[in-house]
Amino acid sequence: MPHKKAKVLLLVFGGALPPGLFTQQDPRISSRYYRLPRSDRTSVRIPNRKEPALGFGRERRSASGWLLLAKVKVRFMHIPPIQSRREPVRNRFFTHVEEDLIAPGGGNYTYHFIDTTWDAVLIVPVLDDGRLVIERIYRHPYRAWLHEFPAGGIEHGEDPCAAGIRELEEETGYRAAHCRSLICYEPVPGLCRMRLHVVLAEGLVQTGVRSHEAMELIEVIESTRAEAWVLAKQTPTSGFLLNGLLMLEHANKVTGK
């Protein structure tokens, strides 16, 4: 969607929806007609004048029988050009990147960010009795022990679920018979270029075999969901626990568990 301050004028006409009518708007053009993505055409909602500005009123039938045209005025969809790039620090985990940009106002700006070697997977392990497998792990940047779900890197070309099963067994000794994806997202897009996949692991069997690196200081505990939420409210709270719990609650709500 365009910038949230964009002014949108929706015009609804009867008739068939021509295929491919809505196309991505060119960010260099401030005002033009464009198409809505197919995912936004399933249901058309028309504003009700009696409701607040942000409210929506009468729901119309499937958009396959309607033609939607949106005239949009976009203020900021500019992608700053890169003048130069430097990588002052690189190791096997990440690269520190410096890029010199031309800002929208015409000035120069140096942007610093981290480009990780791998994407990552966060595993939410659920035992047959409903308890969760959680790690108490030492995180050196905070010089503290935090509670987290298991997580690790995804090798290039590796399936996220396969990586999750591998990382789970290496860190906890639990081998999962079933694994499915819950979501993937960019956890800190302004600072770090990395995609995080969240997967659900079930059918767990303890093998008794774990494989840790020298500074992977991990204790494995099993807790109920209620106990896990208590841990998630402790400070500092790891996103690897909080986000995993949120995704699990959403998945259970969808499936009715």
Secondary structure, 3 states (H helix, E strand, C coil): CCCCCCEEEEEEEECCCCCCCCCCCCCCCCEEEECCCHHHCCEEECCCCCCCCCCCCCEEEEHHHEEEEEEEECCCCCCCCEEEEEEEEECCCEEEEEEEEECCCCCEEEEEEEEECCEEEEEEEECCCCCEEEEEEEEHHHCEEEEECCEEEECCCCCHHHHHHHHHHHHHCEEEEEEEEEEEECCCCCCEECCEEEEEEEEEEECCCCCCCCCCCEEEEEECHHHHHHHHCCCCCCHHHHHHHHHHHHHHHHHCC
